[in-house]
Amino acid sequence: MKMHLIKTNDDTLYQVLHQEPETKQLDLEMMKRKYLCGTVFRKDGMYWFVRKIKEAQVIEENLENE
């Protein structure tokens, strides 16, 4: 399963949990509780329900054939 991420201008990483069209009338606070997220972004006509990734480390694997 691929994890969808958003990186903001200040290099903060967020995991995308759910997206909804902005045209729907939503109770954003209820939706935040439903998806256990603390942040909602609004961009390109969509609400993006996200969770901040507090600590992340890039791990690179060498996939060359031996």
C-alpha positions in Angstrom: 0.0 0.0 0.0 1.4 3.3 -1.0 1.4 6.2 1.5 0.5 9.5 0.0 2.4 12.5 1.4 2.2 16.2 1.3 5.3 18.4 1.9 4.6 22.0 2.9 6.7 25.0 2.2 8.4 24.7 5.6 9.4 21.0 4.8 6.8 19.5 7.2 5.5 16.1 6.0 1.8 15.1 6.2 0.2 11.7 5.5 -3.0 12.0 3.4 -5.7 10.1 5.1 -8.8 11.1 3.1 -9.9 13.5 0.4 -13.4 15.0 -0.2 -14.7 17.4 -2.8 -14.9 21.0 -1.5 -18.5 21.2 -3.0 -19.9 18.9 -0.3 -21.2 20.5 2.9 -19.0 18.8 5.6 -18.7 19.1 9.3 -14.9 19.4 9.2 -14.5 18.9 13.0 -16.5 15.7 12.8 -14.5 14.5 9.8 -11.2 15.2 11.6 -12.3 13.1 14.5 -13.5 10.3 12.1 -10.1 10.1 10.4 -8.1 10.9 13.6 -6.3 13.8 12.0 -5.5 17.3 13.3 -5.2 19.2 10.0 -7.3 19.8 7.0 -5.9 21.5 3.9 -8.0 22.9 1.1 -6.5 23.0 -2.4 -7.7 22.4 -6.0 -11.3 22.1 -5.0 -10.6 19.3 -2.4 -10.4 19.0 1.3 -7.3 17.0 2.3 -7.5 15.3 5.7 -3.9 14.8 6.9 -1.8 13.7 9.8 1.5 15.3 10.6 4.5 13.0 10.4 6.5 14.1 13.4 9.7 12.2 12.8 10.7 10.7 9.5 13.9 9.1 8.2 14.7 8.3 4.6 15.8 4.8 4.2 17.4 3.9 0.9 17.7 0.3 -0.2 20.2 -1.0 -2.7 18.2 -2.9 -5.2 21.0 -3.9 -7.5 21.3 -7.6 -8.4 24.2 -9.3 -6.7 
